[in-house]
């Protein structure tokens, strides 16, 4: 496994954890008027700025580009879970 794959895998685990924590703590919710891209960017800003998520999110950005991190977030978010919450 290459170093890049290891970074992606580690970042994916952090993002999954962040999403689950944000959902369980009701820090994020979906409404049908949201633009998906803007939602992903807003969720990323939450992860960057909220003290519960900030350090691990900054670690992701030390390993991956901003665009790669956003793509991972978009890949991992499950809109059906958001709509159900």
C-alpha positions as CSV (number, residue, x, y, z in Angstrom):
1,X,0.0,0.0,0.0
2,X,1.4,3.4,-1.0
3,X,1.7,6.3,1.3
4,X,-1.0,8.1,-0.5
5,X,-3.4,5.2,0.0
6,X,-2.6,5.1,3.7
7,X,-3.3,8.8,4.0
8,X,-6.6,8.4,2.2
9,X,-7.6,5.5,4.4
10,X,-6.7,7.3,7.6
11,X,-8.6,10.4,6.4
12,X,-11.6,8.3,5.5
13,X,-11.7,6.9,9.0
14,X,-11.5,10.3,10.6
15,X,-14.2,11.7,8.3
16,X,-16.5,8.7,9.1
17,X,-16.0,9.3,12.8
18,X,-16.7,13.0,12.4
19,X,-19.9,12.4,10.4
20,X,-21.2,9.9,13.0
21,X,-20.4,12.2,15.8
22,X,-22.0,15.2,14.1
23,X,-25.1,13.2,13.4
24,X,-25.4,11.8,16.9
25,X,-24.9,15.2,18.4
26,X,-27.4,16.7,15.9
27,X,-24.8,19.3,14.7
28,X,-25.9,18.7,11.1
29,X,-29.2,18.2,9.4
30,X,-30.5,18.1,5.8
31,X,-33.4,19.9,4.3
32,X,-34.6,19.6,0.8
33,X,-33.8,23.1,-0.1
34,X,-30.0,22.6,0.4
35,X,-27.6,22.6,-2.5
36,X,-25.5,19.4,-2.0
37,X,-22.1,21.1,-2.8
38,X,-22.8,23.9,-0.5
39,X,-23.8,21.5,2.2
40,X,-20.6,19.5,1.9
41,X,-18.6,22.7,2.1
42,X,-20.5,23.9,5.1
43,X,-20.0,20.5,6.8
44,X,-16.3,20.7,6.1
45,X,-16.2,24.2,7.6
46,X,-17.9,22.8,10.7
47,X,-15.2,20.1,11.0
48,X,-12.4,22.8,10.5
49,X,-13.8,25.2,13.1
50,X,-15.5,23.2,15.8
51,X,-13.2,22.3,18.6
52,X,-14.5,18.7,18.7
53,X,-13.3,18.1,15.1
54,X,-10.6,20.7,14.5
55,X,-7.4,18.9,15.3
56,X,-8.1,15.7,13.4
57,X,-9.4,17.7,10.4
58,X,-6.3,19.8,10.3
59,X,-4.3,16.5,10.3
60,X,-6.2,15.5,7.2
61,X,-5.2,18.7,5.5
62,X,-1.6,18.0,6.3
63,X,-1.8,14.8,4.2
64,X,-4.3,15.6,1.5
65,X,-5.4,18.6,-0.5
66,X,-8.5,20.5,0.4
67,X,-10.2,19.2,-2.8
68,X,-9.3,15.6,-1.9
69,X,-10.6,16.0,1.6
70,X,-13.9,17.4,0.3
71,X,-14.2,14.5,-2.2
72,X,-13.7,12.0,0.7
73,X,-16.4,13.8,2.7
74,X,-18.8,13.7,-0.2
75,X,-18.0,10.0,-0.7
76,X,-18.7,9.2,2.9
77,X,-21.8,11.2,3.7
78,X,-25.0,9.3,3.5
79,X,-27.8,11.7,2.6
80,X,-30.4,9.0,3.5
81,X,-29.1,9.1,7.1
82,X,-29.3,12.9,7.1
83,X,-32.9,12.9,5.8
84,X,-33.9,10.3,8.5
85,X,-32.5,12.4,11.3
